[in-house]
Amino acid sequence: MTEPTAPSAAATPSPVQDAGAGAQLNQAVHQVITVHLNNIPLLSGLSPQVLQQVGAAMQFRTVEKGTYVMLKGSPGEHLVFVLSGRVQVVDVTEDGREMVLATLAPGDYVGEMAVIDNQPRSASVLAADTSLVAFLPSAQARQLLYGQPLVAERVMRRLAATVRSAAANRAILSLPSAFQRVYAALEQLSQPAPGNMREIPAMPTQQEIAAMVNTSRETVSRALNVLLQKQIVEKDLRRLIVRQPDTLRKMAQEDPAPGPAGHAGGR
């Protein structure tokens, strides 16, 4: 067996060389982090110095699909940014069902309320896909919120949108028919598209929609089949095209006629 040979003196970098290489590497890493942070809407337009300070304070973690990023009731110790993948804000209903309150994509953030009022988390966050997330400690997050007017304005707008979305979600959950709730959720998720149509660019899974509207995946599947058969919507890979937005809106407002057990009138 051949014993390993020691590296020659010429091949061994000196401490000074190590320090120089390390400094260059750290500088390169900081530059990459700064570029990525500048692509986050909340942080876009901040000075490179502020972005470097934020990046230096962050802790990065890869979270596997199905793993909790944070739990309801836990201390609000971090503002969390989604860098890749998808995460879902979830809560549990009185009958024990897990309900999706929001789905967050890269560039989104969560945990701002707990950071602001120093209260426990109001909901849990679950990784819908394997995701890379960044944790900004609450002390640095508050400095960012209170010291950067642009960030403060964006957070206030986000909180206002959250309140409006929560009101819309309550209205959807109050609809008597599960089919109505599915149709209303699709309408809420859709956005304008050319030709007086609407679209959902990244269609949630049927299970995710079921969690949003407090029903079963099978009911979501049946509701979508009705829309497809009537050519109200059309599937295009992950995209859902709403060809008849007015009809979808009308179906969300009208309780479907009772059908066979577990069909259109299903709850």
PADRENLO-804466 format. One record per atom (N, C-alpha, C, O): x, y, z; residue in one letter. Coordinates in steps of 0.001 Angstrom, whole numbers, padded with zeros to 6 digits, always signed. Layout:
// PADRENLO-804466
XYZA
...
This chain:
// PADRENLO-804466
+000846-001184+000000M
+000000+000000+000000M
+000884+001238+000000M
+001797+001350+000818M
+000625+002145-000892T
+001447+003350-001011T
+000999+004401-000014T
-000176+004763+000047T
+001958+004887+000768E
+001625+005913+001747E
+001454+007253+001035E
+002139+007535+000052E
+000531+008077+001542P
+000340+009400+000934P
+001591+010241+001093P
+002254+010210+002130P
+001897+010981+000067T
+003081+011844+000127T
+002692+013221+000593T
+001614+013715+000264T
+003550+013835+001344A
+003300+015190+001834A
+003488+016179+000697A
+004378+015982-000131A
+002690+017230+000623P
+002864+018232-000426P
+004182+018949-000262P
+004652+019188+000850P
+004764+019286-001388S
+006038+019999-001341S
+005837+021401-000824S
+004728+021933-000827S
+006932+021991-000378A
+006854+023351+000152A
+006374+024322-000906A
+005664+025282-000606A
+006777+024060-002188A
+006370+024976-003252A
+004879+024898-003497A
+004256+025873-003918A
+004282+023677-003219A
+002852+023508-003487A
+001987+023970-002332A
+000771+024085-002486A
+002581+024237-001183T
+001826+024637+000001T
+001720+026151+000057T
+002738+026828+000197T
+000502+026708-000049P
+000365+028165-000022P
+000716+028718+001349P
+000464+028084+002374P
+001283+029871+001353S
+001640+030518+002616S
+000402+031108+003255S
-000594+031320+002562S
+000424+031387+004574P
-000709+032035+005231P
-001108+033337+004551P
-002289+033678+004505P
-000134+034060+004025V
-000453+035320+003361V
-001246+035045+002084V
-002211+035744+001777V
-000820+034003+001335Q
-001540+033625+000124Q
-002951+033151+000466Q
-003913+033500-000218Q
-003068+032347+001534D
-004380+031870+001971D
-005300+033035+002298D
-006463+033059+001895D
-004767+033991+003027A
-005577+035138+003430A
-006044+035920+002223A
-007189+036368+002164A
-005127+036087+001236G
-005499+036831+000041G
-006575+036113-000760G
-007533+036732-001223G
-006408+034791-000920A
-007401+034007-001657A
-008745+034015-000939A
-009798+034120-001568A
-008694+033903+000395G
-009929+033913+001172G
-010661+035232+001056G
-011888+035270+000955G
-009897+036317+001071A
-010512+037640+000946A
-011184+037797-000413A
-012286+038334-000523A
-010480+037308-001464Q
-011055+037390-002800Q
-012338+036551-002895Q
-013327+036966-003499Q
-012292+035348-002278L
-013464+034477-002302L
-014626+035125-001559L
-015752+035133-002055L
-014357+035671-000365N
-015413+036325+000408N
-016009+037496-000354N
-017223+037704-000340N
-015147+038262-001020Q
-015625+039398-001797Q
-016522+038927-002938Q
-017565+039525-003202Q
-016115+037857-003610A
-016920+037310-004706A
-018268+036808-004200A
-019299+037034-004832A
-018254+036120-003048V
-019490+035608-002456V
-020417+036763-002110V
-021613+036712-002399V
-019863+037814-001486H
-020680+038982-001123H
-021286+039636-002361H
-022433+040082-002335H
-020511+039692-003448Q
-021025+040292-004680Q
-022184+039477-005234Q
-023187+040042-005669Q
-022052+038139-005221V
-023126+037274-005715V
-024374+037444-004849V
-025481+037580-005372V
-024198+037438-003529I
-025336+037599-002618I
-026001+038953-002842I
-027228+039047-002851I
-025193+040007-003025T
-025745+041339-003239T
-026587+041385-004504T
-027659+041990-004518T
-026102+040742-005572V
-026866+040703-006830V
-028194+039984-006623V
-029231+040453-007091V
-028171+038843-005922H
-029407+038091-005677H
-030379+038895-004813H
-031579+038912-005086H
-029879+039548-003791L
-030749+040326-002910L
-031386+041486-003659L
-032534+041839-003392L
-030664+042075-004583N
-031201+043201-005340N
-032344+042753-006255N
-033134+043580-006711N
-032434+041451-006522N
-033529+040917-007331N
-034773+040613-006503N
-035817+040270-007059N
-034674+040736-005185I
-035837+040556-004314I
-036616+041866-004304I
-036048+042900-003953I
-037894+041863-004674P
-038654+043115-004774P
-038598+043979-003521P
-038534+045204-003629P
-038619+043378-002341L
-038579+044171-001111L
-037282+044946-000981L
-037265+046043-000425L
-036190+044380-001493L
-034867+044982-001303L
-034348+045701-002542L
-033295+046337-002490L
-035066+045610-003644S
-034608+046211-004898S
-034416+047717-004758S
-035268+048417-004209S
-033281+048203-005264G
-033025+049640-005248G
-032277+050143-004030G
-031931+051323-003962G
-032018+049254-003049L
-031239+049667-001884L
-029764+049761-002267L
-029331+049141-003239L
-029007+050527-001512S
-027595+050716-001831S
-026824+049416-001659S
-027211+048577-000846S
-025740+049233-002409P
-024922+048016-002254P
-024438+047822-000824P
-024333+046690-000352P
-024143+048922-000129Q
-023675+048813+001249Q
-024754+048195+002140Q
-024463+047312+002946Q
-026007+048661+001994V
-027112+048116+002799V
-027334+046651+002447V
-027545+045825+003335V
-027290+046321+001153L
-027497+044939+000730L
-026400+044020+001269L
-026672+042879+001642L
-025173+044510+001311Q
-024075+043716+001871Q
-024293+043471+003356Q
-024035+042372+003850Q
-024766+044488+004073Q
-025040+044329+005500Q
-026157+043312+005730Q
-026074+042481+006634Q
-027204+043387+004902V
-028311+042433+005016V
-027814+041021+004715V
-028117+040081+005450V
-027044+040876+003626G
-026536+039563+003253G
-025627+038959+004316G
-025666+037754+004567G
-024803+039808+004941A
-023884+039319+005967A
-024636+038825+007205A
-024152+037947+007921A
-025821+039391+007455A
-026594+039010+008641A
-027478+037787+008395A
-027989+037198+009348A
-027665+037399+007136M
-028574+036306+006801M
-027968+034936+007064M
-026753+034747+007010M
-028852+033990+007349Q
-028488+032582+007434Q
-029267+031844+006347Q
-030475+032040+006211Q
-028594+031005+005582F
-029206+030340+004438F
-029415+028863+004753F
-028585+028215+005392F
-030548+028355+004285R
-030857+026945+004563R
-031672+026351+003422R
-032581+027000+002905R
-031356+025133+003029T
-032154+024380+002063T
-033169+023550+002840T
-032809+022794+003743T
-034449+023702+002475V
-035529+023009+003174V
-036159+022004+002217V
-036611+022378+001135V
-036193+020750+002602E
-036746+019705+001744E
-038264+019832+001643E
-038923+020317+002563E
-038803+019391+000517K
-040249+019398+000298K
-040973+018673+001432K
-040583+017577+001835K
-042035+019308+001939G
-042805+018712+003025G
-042278+019028+004411G
-042851+018583+005405G
-041196+019789+004493T
-040601+020157+005783T
-041064+021554+006190T
-041198+022441+005347T
-041304+021743+007474Y
-041730+023050+007959Y
-040545+024009+008051Y
-039488+023675+008587Y
-040752+025199+007517V
-039759+026269+007638V
-039913+026950+008985V
-038921+027293+009629V
-041160+027146+009414M
-041456+027704+010738M
-042824+027198+011173M
-043640+026797+010343M
-043067+027220+012477L
-044292+026684+013039L
-045133+027780+013680L
-044604+028722+014269L
-046441+027642+013558K
-047359+028568+014212K
-047108+028560+015713K
-046937+027498+016313K
-047084+029748+016321G
-046869+029858+017756G
-045419+029986+018159G
-045128+030276+019319G
-044489+029773+017218S
-043063+029910+017545S
-042672+031384+017581S
-043360+032216+016989S
-041589+031716+018261P
-041166+033124+018340P
-040838+033693+016959P
-040311+032999+016089P
-041163+034969+016785G
-040881+035632+015514G
-039460+036166+015477G
-039245+037375+015564G
-038498+035277+015348E
-037091+035653+015470E
-036442+036032+014152E
-035326+036550+014143E
-037137+035777+013008H
-036523+036042+011707H
-037563+036536+010698H
-038745+036199+010776H
-037092+037332+009765L
-037812+037607+008527L
-037242+036629+007501L
-036025+036551+007328L
-038109+035889+006826V
-037657+034795+005967V
-037912+035138+004499V
-039017+035533+004126V
-036872+034983+003669F
-036968+035239+002235F
-036896+033913+001477F
-036105+033034+001818F
-037732+033781+000449V
-037701+032597-000414V
-036781+032906-001595V
-037066+033804-002388V
-035688+032170-001712L
-034726+032400-002791L
-034950+031452-003964L
-034695+031825-005109L
-035419+030237-003701S
-035763+029297-004769S
-036795+028327-004234S
-036918+028142-003023S
-037554+027690-005163G
-038599+026772-004751G
-039901+027486-004440G
-040127+028606-004897G
-040756+026837-003663R
-042033+027416-003248R
-042314+027006-001808R
-041999+025889-001400R
-042910+027918-001039V
-043362+027586+000305V
-044818+027997+000446V
-045303+028869-000275V
-045507+027358+001383Q
-046917+027657+001616Q
-047124+028094+003061Q
-046572+027507+003992Q
-047934+029139+003225V
-048376+029567+004543V
-049637+028773+004856V
-050619+028857+004118V
-049623+028004+005942V
-050729+027079+006222V
-051228+027255+007651V
-050500+027693+008542V
-052501+026896+007836D
-053103+026859+009167D
-054004+025636+009220D
-054273+025014+008193D
-054463+025296+010397V
-055297+024109+010574V
-056698+024551+010970V
-056863+025373+011872V
-057716+024002+010292T
-059096+024337+010588T
-059550+023620+011861T
-058833+022783+012409T
-060765+023968+012320E
-061284+023371+013546E
-061457+021858+013420E
-061341+021131+014406E
-061737+021384+012187D
-061914+019936+012008D
-060607+019227+011689D
-060616+018052+011320D
-059467+019934+011826G
-058168+019302+011676G
-057587+019308+010281G
-056524+018727+010061G
-058253+019949+009325R
-057717+020018+007964R
-056688+021130+007852R
-056830+022202+008441R
-055649+020843+007080E
-054634+021865+006819E
-055093+022736+005654E
-055410+022228+004578E
-055127+024049+005875M
-055622+024974+004866M
-054491+025889+004421M
-053779+026458+005249M
-054329+026027+003105V
-053285+026876+002543V
-053787+028317+002496V
-054800+028606+001859V
-053079+029214+003167L
-053448+030624+003169L
-052779+031391+002043L
-053342+032356+001526L
-051584+030970+001659A
-050852+031648+000585A
-049728+030737+000113A
-049204+029922+000872A
-049366+030896-001166T
-048215+030196-001734T
-047198+031244-002162T
-047525+032163-002911T
-045967+031105-001687L
-044929+032104-001924L
-043865+031556-002871L
-043418+030417-002745L
-043477+032398-003819A
-042501+032032-004844A
-041180+032752-004582A
-041109+033593-003686A
-040127+032435-005350P
-038850+033134-005161P
-039008+034651-005241P
-039672+035175-006135P
-038387+035339-004293G
-038509+036791-004190G
-039490+037224-003129G
-039468+038378-002703G
-040373+036301-002680D
-041334+036625-001635D
-040673+036526-000255D
-039569+036000-000111D
-041368+037038+000732Y
-040888+036956+002107Y
-042065+036688+003028Y
-043219+036874+002641Y
-041777+036253+004238V
-042821+035927+005207V
-042262+036156+006608V
-041055+036068+006834V
-043168+036451+007547G
-042761+036641+008934G
-042682+038081+009366G
-042216+038378+010467G
-043142+039004+008493E
-042990+040424+008825E
-043852+040845+010022E
-043446+041712+010794E
-045041+040239+010185M
-045908+040661+011292M
-045275+040330+012636M
-045273+041157+013548M
-044738+039117+012757A
-044119+038720+014017A
-042883+039558+014317A
-042583+039826+015480A
-042166+039972+013281V
-040996+040828+013475V
-041426+042208+013963V
-040775+042795+014826V
-042532+042727+013406I
-042990+044074+013744I
-043559+044138+015162I
-043199+045026+015935I
-044457+043188+015508D
-045126+043292+016815D
-044535+042373+017882D
-045014+042346+019016D
-043488+041618+017517N
-042790+040749+018468N
-043731+039725+019109N
-043559+039352+020270N
-044724+039279+018340Q
-045658+038265+018801Q
-045333+036926+018129Q
-044613+036899+017131Q
-045856+035813+018667P
-045584+034506+018045P
-046118+034435+016613P
-046973+035227+016220P
-045611+033493+015856R
-046048+033295+014476R
-047553+033009+014434R
-048067+032251+015256R
-048252+033616+013475S
-049702+033437+013365S
-050065+032260+012462S
-051232+031876+012397S
-049091+031686+011768A
-049338+030537+010890A
-048026+029784+010697A
-046951+030289+011023A
-048130+028584+010167S
-046939+027798+009858S
-046549+028007+008398S
-047367+028430+007582S
-045293+027706+008078V
-044801+027801+006701V
-044182+026459+006339V
-043312+025951+007045V
-044644+025894+005229L
-044252+024555+004792L
-043635+024632+003397L
-044129+025365+002540L
-042568+023888+003167A
-041939+023862+001844A
-042773+023009+000894A
-042903+021801+001092A
-043349+023647-000153A
-044119+022912-001164A
-043182+022213-002141A
-043531+021173-002700A
-042000+022776-002349D
-040924+022170-003129D
-039650+022280-002292D
-039613+023030-001317D
-038620+021544-002663T
-037327+021777-002027T
-036930+023221-002299T
-036880+023649-003452T
-036645+023976-001231S
-036500+025427-001351S
-035252+025920-000633S
-034805+025340+000357S
-034706+027004-001160L
-033617+027707-000492L
-034205+028958+000142L
-034803+029789-000542L
-034031+029090+001457V
-034583+030236+002173V
-033473+030940+002942V
-032463+030335+003302V
-033679+032227+003183A
-032711+033034+003925A
-033407+033617+005150A
-034497+034177+005043A
-032777+033484+006310F
-033325+033975+007573F
-032581+035250+007973F
-031367+035229+008181F
-033310+036346+008079L
-032736+037606+008551L
-033187+037816+009994L
-034386+037962+010234L
-032256+037836+010977P
-032647+037996+012381P
-033520+039230+012592P
-033375+040236+011897P
-034428+039137+013562S
-035427+040194+013763S
-034801+041557+014047S
-035343+042578+013624S
-033670+041593+014756A
-033046+042883+015066A
-032623+043593+013780A
-032892+044781+013605A
-031965+042866+012890Q
-031554+043445+011603Q
-032758+043731+010715Q
-032760+044702+009958Q
-033793+042878+010807A
-035000+043100+010012A
-035696+044386+010440A
-036183+045141+009599A
-035743+044636+011751R
-036373+045878+012230R
-035555+047098+011815R
-036122+048134+011469R
-034234+046983+011848Q
-033396+048087+011367Q
-033709+048387+009902Q
-033772+049546+009493Q
-033901+047338+009131L
-034216+047500+007710L
-035584+048162+007535L
-035739+049078+006727L
-036569+047693+008295L
-037927+048221+008167L
-038024+049675+008617L
-038667+050494+007961L
-037384+049988+009733Y
-037519+051326+010307Y
-036502+052318+009752Y
-036694+053531+009848Y
-035414+051798+009169G
-034359+052691+008690G
-034376+052962+007198G
-033662+053842+006716G
-035197+052203+006452Q
-035260+052356+004997Q
-036707+052665+004597Q
-037533+051752+004546Q
-037031+053932+004312P
-038408+054306+003971P
-038994+053504+002814P
-040186+053197+002816P
-038167+053163+001824L
-038654+052400+000682L
-039123+051011+001110L
-040153+050524+000643L
-038365+050383+001996V
-038739+049064+002506V
-040010+049168+003345V
-040901+048325+003239V
-040091+050210+004183A
-041274+050400+005032A
-042533+050565+004175A
-043576+049990+004488A
-042437+051345+003100E
-043591+051536+002215E
-044008+050218+001565E
-045198+049919+001468E
-043038+049442+001128R
-043354+048161+000480R
-044003+047187+001459R
-044921+046455+001091R
-043528+047177+002703V
-044116+046287+003701V
-045544+046720+004021V
-046424+045874+004179V
-045786+048036+004118M
-047144+048520+004392M
-048099+048132+003262M
-049235+047728+003509M
-047626+048260+002021R
-048461+047854+000885R
-048734+046352+000924R
-049839+045899+000623R
-047721+045599+001296R
-047880+044144+001391R
-048899+043783+002486R
-049741+042908+002285R
-048822+044446+003622L
-049767+044169+004708L
-051196+044522+004298L
-052140+043805+004631L
-051346+045632+003573A
-052679+046011+003088A
-053216+044951+002123A
-054390+044586+002181A
-052350+044464+001245A
-052763+043428+000299A
-053114+042135+001033A
-054030+041420+000627A
-052387+041832+002116T
-052662+040629+002900T
-054035+040709+003546T
-054774+039725+003570T
-054377+041890+004073V
-055696+042073+004687V
-056793+041887+003645V
-057797+041224+003907V
-056601+042474+002464R
-057597+042332+001401R
-057721+040867+000958R
-058825+040372+000733R
-056588+040188+000837S
-056605+038784+000428S
-057306+037918+001477S
-058051+036999+001136S
-057061+038218+002752A
-057706+037453+003823A
-059222+037623+003764A
-059971+036668+003973A
-059670+038852+003476A
-061108+039107+003357A
-061687+038327+002181A
-062776+037761+002276A
-060947+038302+001066A
-061404+037549-000109A
-061449+036056+000189A
-062374+035366-000240A
-060455+035550+000921N
-060437+034126+001270N
-061614+033759+002173N
-062220+032699+002014N
-061934+034643+003123R
-063092+034387+003996R
-064372+034339+003169R
-065246+033505+003411R
-064479+035243+002187A
-065671+035254+001328A
-065766+033947+000532A
-066854+033396+000370A
-064627+033454+000038I
-064627+032196-000714I
-065045+031034+000187I
-065854+030196-000211I
-064495+030986+001396L
-064802+029877+002302L
-066247+029899+002786L
-066761+028885+003256L
-066905+031057+002672S
-068301+031148+003096S
-069270+030658+002031S
-070458+030502+002311S
-068789+030409+000810L
-069663+029927-000263L
-070182+028536+000083L
-069431+027712+000605L
-071452+028262-000198P
-072067+027009+000265P
-071602+025758-000456P
-071615+024672+000124P
-071190+025889-001717S
-070821+024712-002510S
-069318+024632-002698S
-068654+025648-002906S
-068784+023422-002625A
-067352+023232-002851A
-066968+023625-004271A
-065894+024185-004492A
-067846+023331-005243F
-067560+023731-006618F
-067441+025249-006729F
-066537+025762-007389F
-068364+025963-006076Q
-068288+027429-006079Q
-066952+027898-005519Q
-066332+028813-006063Q
-066510+027275-004435R
-065258+027697-003806R
-064073+027455-004736R
-063158+028276-004803R
-064088+026325-005459V
-063021+026046-006419V
-063020+027103-007522V
-061969+027644-007864V
-064209+027401-008084Y
-064289+028373-009168Y
-063853+029757-008690Y
-063152+030471-009407Y
-064269+030137-007477A
-063897+031449-006940A
-062392+031535-006688A
-061780+032580-006909A
-061801+030435-006225A
-060354+030425-005992A
-059597+030568-007302A
-058601+031288-007367A
-060066+029881-008358L
-059414+029998-009661L
-059515+031428-010190L
-058563+031958-010763L
-060667+032036-009993E
-060829+033424-010443E
-059877+034348-009686E
-059277+035245-010278E
-059740+034129-008382Q
-058852+034967-007577Q
-057392+034771-007978Q
-056618+035728-007974Q
-057005+033542-008325L
-055622+033256-008693L
-055273+033762-010090L
-054101+033983-010395L
-056276+033945-010931S
-056014+034297-012330S
-055620+035759-012476S
-055907+036590-011615S
-054960+036049-013579Q
-054535+037409-013893Q
-054804+037694-015364Q
-054914+036767-016167Q
-054911+038979-015723P
-055273+039322-017107P
-054297+038741-018122P
-053093+038653-017883P
-054863+038344-019277A
-054078+037806-020392A
-054612+038407-021681A
-055736+038909-021699A
-053840+038372-022763P
-054295+038935-024043P
-055597+038293-024530P
-055897+037146-024201P
-056365+039052-025319G
-057597+038515-025900G
-058753+038460-024929G
-059629+037606-025067G
-058782+039368-023924N
-059863+039400-022935N
-059970+038088-022166N
-061044+037721-021690N
-058859+037396-022052M
-058836+036160-021272M
-058057+036401-019980M
-057515+037483-019753M
-058017+035370-019146R
-057220+035395-017938R
-056408+034101-017885R
-056702+033147-018605R
-055392+034074-017034E
-054566+032877-016938E
-053988+032738-015537E
-053848+033712-014797E
-053659+031507-015199I
-052901+031212-013981I
-051573+030645-014458I
-051514+029476-014840I
-050496+031445-014448P
-049221+031002-015045P
-048657+029737-014423P
-048156+028866-015135P
-048732+029626-013115A
-048227+028434-012415A
-049387+027853-011607A
-049593+028200-010443A
-050123+026979-012241M
-051321+026402-011639M
-050966+025560-010410M
-050127+024664-010505M
-051592+025832-009255P
-051356+024966-008088P
-051844+023546-008363P
-052656+023322-009260P
-051348+022607-007593T
-051833+021232-007733T
-053262+021145-007210T
-053726+022022-006481T
-053947+020079-007591Q
-055317+019888-007112Q
-055356+019776-005591Q
-056293+020261-004956Q
-054343+019140-005004Q
-054302+019019-003550Q
-054130+020390-002906Q
-054724+020666-001864Q
-053315+021252-003525E
-053107+022594-002993E
-054386+023421-003070E
-054706+024158-002138E
-055119+023302-004178I
-056393+024017-004300I
-057386+023501-003276I
-058132+024275-002677I
-057392+022185-003078A
-058291+021589-002085A
-058026+022170-000703A
-058958+022464+000046A
-056743+022333-000369A
-056388+022906+000935A
-056805+024369+001025A
-057151+024842+002108A
-056779+025093-000089M
-057170+026506-000087M
-058659+026675+000225M
-059045+027610+000927M
-059500+025763-000299V
-060948+025971-000227V
-061640+024959+000690V
-062866+024856+000697V
-060845+024214+001463N
-061384+023304+002463N
-062314+022245+001849N
-063473+022115+002243N
-061781+021497+000882T
-062520+020399+000286T
-061534+019289-000048T
-060375+019346+000364T
-061982+018280-000792S
-061117+017155-001136S
-060500+017335-002518S
-061011+018098-003338S
-059407+016634-002770R
-058774+016705-004082R
-059702+016165-005158R
-059709+016671-006280R
-060494+015133-004827E
-061419+014553-005794E
-062473+015573-006225E
-062854+015619-007394E
-062939+016382-005287T
-063928+017407-005624T
-063323+018458-006548T
-063977+018914-007486T
-062072+018843-006283V
-061383+019797-007160V
-061261+019221-008561V
-061475+019930-009544V
-060919+017941-008661S
-060778+017295-009956S
-062093+017321-010730S
-062102+017611-011927S
-063201+017019-010056R
-064505+017034-010731R
-064884+018443-011176R
-065421+018631-012268R
-064601+019437-010326A
-064928+020820-010683A
-064125+021274-011899A
-064660+021933-012790A
-062835+020919-011934L
-062001+021290-013084L
-062469+020589-014357L
-062432+021178-015437L
-062908+019340-014237N
-063399+018608-015408N
-064635+019279-016002N
-064802+019304-017221N
-065498+019821-015149V
-066671+020551-015640V
-066229+021746-016476V
-066760+021985-017561V
-065252+022496-015963L
-064759+023672-016690L
-064100+023284-018009L
-064267+023969-019019L
-063350+022184-017996L
-062680+021735-019221L
-063689+021261-020262L
-063562+021566-021448L
-064688+020515-019808Q
-065694+019999-020739Q
-066487+021133-021388Q
-066861+021042-022557Q
-066740+022188-020637K
-067485+023336-021167K
-066570+024324-021885K
-067024+025366-022358K
-065272+023992-021965Q
-064269+024822-022643Q
-064193+026230-022048Q
-063909+027205-022743Q
-064454+026304-020751I
-064299+027573-020032I
-062828+027804-019715I
-062352+028939-019696I
-062117+026711-019467V
-060677+026789-019232V
-059959+025797-020140V
-060566+024889-020709V
-058659+025998-020257E
-057823+025110-021069E
-056484+024941-020373E
-055908+025914-019886E
-055987+023718-020324K
-054701+023449-019695K
-053581+023580-020719K
-053718+023164-021870K
-052472+024163-020279D
-051268+024278-021109D
-050067+024059-020199D
-049495+025011-019667D
-049683+022766-020023L
-048641+022387-019068L
-049031+022883-017677L
-050090+022508-017173L
-048197+023722-017039R
-048517+024232-015700R
-049453+025435-015744R
-049898+025914-014700R
-049751+025922-016937R
-050577+027122-017073R
-052039+026733-017272R
-052340+025772-017981R
-052945+027482-016646L
-054377+027318-016878L
-054890+028582-017555L
-054771+029676-017003L
-055458+028436-018745I
-055990+029563-019499I
-057497+029635-019268I
-058213+028662-019505I
-057970+030774-018812V
-059408+030981-018605V
-059941+031685-019849V
-059750+032889-020021V
-060609+030927-020712R
-061086+031482-021975R
-062404+032246-021809R
-062722+033126-022608R
-063157+031907-020777Q
-064445+032576-020541Q
-064485+033098-019096Q
-065146+032509-018241Q
-063775+034204-018827P
-063708+034717-017448P
-065072+035070-016867P
-065323+034815-015689P
-065957+035652-017675D
-067272+036037-017171D
-068089+034815-016749D
-068797+034844-015742D
-067979+033751-017530T
-068700+032522-017189T
-068153+031908-015905T
-068918+031427-015069T
-066840+031922-015748L
-066236+031400-014516L
-066710+032206-013312L
-067032+031642-012267L
-066749+033520-013466R
-067206+034375-012362R
-068660+034077-012013R
-069022+034024-010838R
-069488+033885-013031K
-070903+033592-012803K
-071062+032250-012096K
-071889+032125-011193K
-070286+031249-012493M
-070371+029932-011857M
-069915+029976-010408M
-070400+029212-009574M
-068976+030878-010110A
-068520+031026-008719A
-069586+031665-007843A
-069595+031477-006627A
-070483+032422-008465Q
-071512+033134-007707Q
-072793+032337-007549Q
-073594+032622-006659Q
-072999+031333-008407E
-074240+030578-008397E
-074009+029180-007841E
-073091+028478-008265E
-074851+028779-006887D
-074759+027439-006320D
-075180+026425-007389D
-076296+026504-007901D
-074294+025463-007735P
-074658+024493-008779P
-075904+023700-008399P
-076178+023470-007221P
-076647+023292-009414A
-077826+022466-009165A
-077399+021150-008542A
-076389+020581-008956A
-078147+020640-007545P
-077767+019372-006911P
-077678+018248-007936P
-078550+018104-008793P
-076615+017455-007837G
-076441+016326-008741G
-076348+015060-007941G
-076839+015013-006813G
-075730+014020-008486P
-075547+012772-007744P
-074760+013011-006469P
-074067+014021-006347P
-074859+012117-005545A
-074173+012269-004260A
-072702+012520-004474A
-072038+011786-005206A
-072184+013572-003827G
-070769+013898-003915G
-070402+014611-005182G
-069218+014839-005429G
-071423+014996-006049H
-071066+015668-007302H
-071116+017169-007108H
-070521+017674-006156H
-071800+017903-007967A
-071678+019360-007984A
-072046+019994-006672A
-071474+021022-006310A
-072983+019419-005943G
-073380+020042-004693G
-072510+019658-003531G
-072823+020017-002396G
-071407+018929-003765G
-070545+018441-002697G
-069974+019558-001868G
-069734+020654-002374G
-069753+019294-000603R
-069260+020321+000311R
-067780+020086+000600R
-067170+020846+001353R
